[in-house]
Amino acid sequence: MAIGDSETNLALPHGVLADMNDDELVNRLKEIIIEEEIDIIIVGEPVTLAGYASEQTQKSREFAQLLEKYLTVPVKLFDERLTSRRADAATLGATMPTRNRDELAAMFLLQDYLDKQKSNNF
């Protein structure tokens, strides 16, 4: 997970939500939305390098729909291509727990989203 600020255009890692059922996850996200004053949730949409949907793409879309149903803020899917590879590159190939890599990948995803939003405003 990552949290960003559209004013500073900066995304930062913010932990990993894992080992939770859907109810626990939604409740934790509700808490984070209030604590961090979140106004939108960005969910990674894992498409192939060629831009095609995969089985994982469908799972992400279903997850986004679940969040839309229970959260009070908008939920948007955003292309997450190569975010995991960028996370690996950022650590110079150091062995690290998957959770840390996922957290960095989430940060790259959100940073890409913020950058695109900023470029669309100019």
ZADO-1210 file (C-alpha; in nm, 4 decimals, padded with zeros to 6 digits):
<atoms>
<atom x="00.0000" y="00.0000" z="00.0000" code="MET" pos="1"/>
<atom x="00.1103" y="00.3575" z="-00.0592" code="ALA" pos="2"/>
<atom x="-00.0247" y="00.6967" z="00.0346" code="ILE" pos="3"/>
<atom x="00.0174" y="01.0050" z="-00.1786" code="GLY" pos="4"/>
<atom x="-00.0463" y="01.3748" z="-00.1792" code="ASP" pos="5"/>
<atom x="-00.1660" y="01.5409" z="-00.4982" code="SER" pos="6"/>
<atom x="-00.0405" y="01.8813" z="-00.3784" code="GLU" pos="7"/>
<atom x="00.3198" y="01.7659" z="-00.3359" code="THR" pos="8"/>
<atom x="00.2830" y="01.4990" z="-00.6071" code="ASN" pos="9"/>
<atom x="00.4617" y="01.2493" z="-00.3840" code="LEU" pos="10"/>
<atom x="00.3745" y="00.8867" z="-00.3088" code="ALA" pos="11"/>
<atom x="00.5246" y="00.7025" z="-00.0128" code="LEU" pos="12"/>
<atom x="00.5084" y="00.3372" z="00.0966" code="PRO" pos="13"/>
<atom x="00.2538" y="00.2743" z="00.3717" code="HIS" pos="14"/>
<atom x="00.2662" y="-00.0923" z="00.4695" code="GLY" pos="15"/>
<atom x="00.1027" y="-00.4052" z="00.3352" code="VAL" pos="16"/>
<atom x="-00.2450" y="-00.5319" z="00.4148" code="LEU" pos="17"/>
<atom x="-00.2265" y="-00.9100" z="00.4052" code="ALA" pos="18"/>
<atom x="-00.3667" y="-01.2171" z="00.5755" code="ASP" pos="19"/>
<atom x="-00.7124" y="-01.0616" z="00.6133" code="MET" pos="20"/>
<atom x="-01.0522" y="-01.1703" z="00.4949" code="ASN" pos="21"/>
<atom x="-01.2619" y="-00.9247" z="00.2927" code="ASP" pos="22"/>
<atom x="-01.4455" y="-00.7854" z="00.5971" code="ASP" pos="23"/>
<atom x="-01.1228" y="-00.7236" z="00.7883" code="GLU" pos="24"/>
<atom x="-00.9616" y="-00.5618" z="00.4857" code="LEU" pos="25"/>
<atom x="-01.2548" y="-00.3302" z="00.4183" code="VAL" pos="26"/>
<atom x="-01.2745" y="-00.2299" z="00.7857" code="ASN" pos="27"/>
<atom x="-00.9012" y="-00.1569" z="00.7984" code="ARG" pos="28"/>
<atom x="-00.9252" y="00.0501" z="00.4796" code="LEU" pos="29"/>
<atom x="-01.2155" y="00.2464" z="00.6298" code="LYS" pos="30"/>
<atom x="-00.9924" y="00.3283" z="00.9280" code="GLU" pos="31"/>
<atom x="-00.7042" y="00.4343" z="00.7025" code="ILE" pos="32"/>
<atom x="-00.9351" y="00.6501" z="00.4899" code="ILE" pos="33"/>
<atom x="-01.0355" y="00.8436" z="00.8020" code="ILE" pos="34"/>
<atom x="-00.6893" y="00.8539" z="00.9633" code="GLU" pos="35"/>
<atom x="-00.5087" y="00.9667" z="00.6479" code="GLU" pos="36"/>
<atom x="-00.7940" y="01.1711" z="00.4940" code="GLU" pos="37"/>
<atom x="-00.7910" y="00.9617" z="00.1763" code="ILE" pos="38"/>
<atom x="-01.0125" y="01.0870" z="-00.1071" code="ASP" pos="39"/>
<atom x="-00.9552" y="00.8137" z="-00.3678" code="ILE" pos="40"/>
<atom x="-00.8328" y="00.4533" z="-00.3752" code="ILE" pos="41"/>
<atom x="-00.6137" y="00.3445" z="-00.6673" code="ILE" pos="42"/>
<atom x="-00.6068" y="-00.0293" z="-00.7388" code="VAL" pos="43"/>
<atom x="-00.3416" y="-00.1751" z="-00.9654" code="GLY" pos="44"/>
<atom x="-00.4737" y="-00.3242" z="-01.2874" code="GLU" pos="45"/>
<atom x="-00.2250" y="-00.5906" z="-01.3959" code="PRO" pos="46"/>
<atom x="-00.2449" y="-00.6154" z="-01.7736" code="VAL" pos="47"/>
<atom x="00.0110" y="-00.7904" z="-01.9919" code="THR" pos="48"/>
<atom x="00.2960" y="-00.5930" z="-02.1460" code="LEU" pos="49"/>
<atom x="00.0945" y="-00.5907" z="-02.4687" code="ALA" pos="50"/>
<atom x="-00.1993" y="-00.4377" z="-02.2798" code="GLY" pos="51"/>
<atom x="-00.4263" y="-00.7423" z="-02.2672" code="TYR" pos="52"/>
<atom x="-00.6341" y="-00.8537" z="-01.9708" code="ALA" pos="53"/>
<atom x="-00.5368" y="-01.1691" z="-01.7834" code="SER" pos="54"/>
<atom x="-00.6882" y="-01.3801" z="-01.5072" code="GLU" pos="55"/>
<atom x="-00.5173" y="-01.1550" z="-01.2526" code="GLN" pos="56"/>
<atom x="-00.6683" y="-00.8504" z="-01.4244" code="THR" pos="57"/>
<atom x="-01.0144" y="-00.9907" z="-01.3603" code="GLN" pos="58"/>
<atom x="-00.9302" y="-01.0545" z="-00.9933" code="LYS" pos="59"/>
<atom x="-00.8159" y="-00.6940" z="-00.9540" code="SER" pos="60"/>
<atom x="-01.1330" y="-00.5666" z="-01.1187" code="ARG" pos="61"/>
<atom x="-01.3458" y="-00.7775" z="-00.8845" code="GLU" pos="62"/>
<atom x="-01.1452" y="-00.6465" z="-00.5880" code="PHE" pos="63"/>
<atom x="-01.2037" y="-00.2872" z="-00.7013" code="ALA" pos="64"/>
<atom x="-01.5773" y="-00.3582" z="-00.7300" code="GLN" pos="65"/>
<atom x="-01.5782" y="-00.4975" z="-00.3755" code="LEU" pos="66"/>
<atom x="-01.4104" y="-00.1816" z="-00.2476" code="LEU" pos="67"/>
<atom x="-01.6511" y="00.0427" z="-00.4405" code="GLU" pos="68"/>
<atom x="-01.9408" y="-00.1367" z="-00.2767" code="LYS" pos="69"/>
<atom x="-01.8229" y="-00.0800" z="00.0809" code="TYR" pos="70"/>
<atom x="-01.6038" y="00.2307" z="00.0838" code="LEU" pos="71"/>
<atom x="-01.7167" y="00.5927" z="00.0786" code="THR" pos="72"/>
<atom x="-01.4435" y="00.7158" z="-00.1578" code="VAL" pos="73"/>
<atom x="-01.4060" y="00.6531" z="-00.5315" code="PRO" pos="74"/>
<atom x="-01.2044" y="00.3495" z="-00.6404" code="VAL" pos="75"/>
<atom x="-01.0093" y="00.3664" z="-00.9650" code="LYS" pos="76"/>
<atom x="-00.8119" y="00.1010" z="-01.1521" code="LEU" pos="77"/>
<atom x="-00.4747" y="00.2083" z="-01.2902" code="PHE" pos="78"/>
<atom x="-00.2218" y="00.0259" z="-01.5084" code="ASP" pos="79"/>
<atom x="00.0431" y="-00.1364" z="-01.2903" code="GLU" pos="80"/>
<atom x="00.2709" y="-00.2713" z="-01.5641" code="ARG" pos="81"/>
<atom x="00.6343" y="-00.3077" z="-01.4554" code="LEU" pos="82"/>
<atom x="00.5830" y="-00.1725" z="-01.1032" code="THR" pos="83"/>
<atom x="00.7215" y="-00.4924" z="-00.9466" code="SER" pos="84"/>
<atom x="01.0228" y="-00.4849" z="-01.1765" code="ARG" pos="85"/>
<atom x="01.0830" y="-00.1221" z="-01.0864" code="ARG" pos="86"/>
<atom x="01.0627" y="-00.2160" z="-00.7181" code="ALA" pos="87"/>
<atom x="01.3249" y="-00.4867" z="-00.7774" code="ASP" pos="88"/>
<atom x="01.5468" y="-00.2406" z="-00.9637" code="ALA" pos="89"/>
<atom x="01.5111" y="00.0198" z="-00.6889" code="ALA" pos="90"/>
<atom x="01.6565" y="-00.2229" z="-00.4382" code="THR" pos="91"/>
<atom x="01.9440" y="-00.3112" z="-00.6720" code="LEU" pos="92"/>
<atom x="01.8441" y="-00.6752" z="-00.6693" code="GLY" pos="93"/>
<atom x="01.8761" y="-00.7086" z="-00.2911" code="ALA" pos="94"/>
<atom x="01.6875" y="-00.9996" z="-00.1453" code="THR" pos="95"/>
<atom x="01.3918" y="-00.8635" z="00.0441" code="MET" pos="96"/>
<atom x="01.0608" y="-00.9919" z="00.1730" code="PRO" pos="97"/>
<atom x="00.7780" y="-00.9938" z="-00.0806" code="THR" pos="98"/>
<atom x="00.5845" y="-00.7562" z="00.1460" code="ARG" pos="99"/>
<atom x="00.8528" y="-00.4885" z="00.1059" code="ASN" pos="100"/>
<atom x="00.8601" y="-00.5349" z="-00.2709" code="ARG" pos="101"/>
<atom x="00.4806" y="-00.5089" z="-00.2850" code="ASP" pos="102"/>
<atom x="00.4919" y="-00.1908" z="-00.0801" code="GLU" pos="103"/>
<atom x="00.7448" y="-00.0349" z="-00.3202" code="LEU" pos="104"/>
<atom x="00.5433" y="-00.1498" z="-00.6221" code="ALA" pos="105"/>
<atom x="00.2345" y="00.0173" z="-00.4709" code="ALA" pos="106"/>
<atom x="00.4348" y="00.3357" z="-00.4268" code="MET" pos="107"/>
<atom x="00.5423" y="00.3287" z="-00.7936" code="PHE" pos="108"/>
<atom x="00.1821" y="00.2650" z="-00.9014" code="LEU" pos="109"/>
<atom x="00.0537" y="00.5608" z="-00.7027" code="LEU" pos="110"/>
<atom x="00.3404" y="00.7833" z="-00.8164" code="GLN" pos="111"/>
<atom x="00.2581" y="00.7002" z="-01.1792" code="ASP" pos="112"/>
<atom x="-00.1064" y="00.7881" z="-01.1124" code="TYR" pos="113"/>
<atom x="-00.0139" y="01.1191" z="-00.9461" code="LEU" pos="114"/>
<atom x="00.2253" y="01.2052" z="-01.2303" code="ASP" pos="115"/>
<atom x="-00.0431" y="01.1355" z="-01.4893" code="LYS" pos="116"/>
<atom x="-00.2965" y="01.3468" z="-01.2995" code="GLN" pos="117"/>
<atom x="-00.0476" y="01.6326" z="-01.2793" code="LYS" pos="118"/>
<atom x="00.0378" y="01.6139" z="-01.6508" code="SER" pos="119"/>
<atom x="-00.3330" y="01.6135" z="-01.7406" code="ASN" pos="120"/>
<atom x="-00.3798" y="01.9388" z="-01.5478" code="ASN" pos="121"/>
<atom x="-00.1304" y="02.1264" z="-01.7662" code="PHE" pos="122"/>
</atoms>
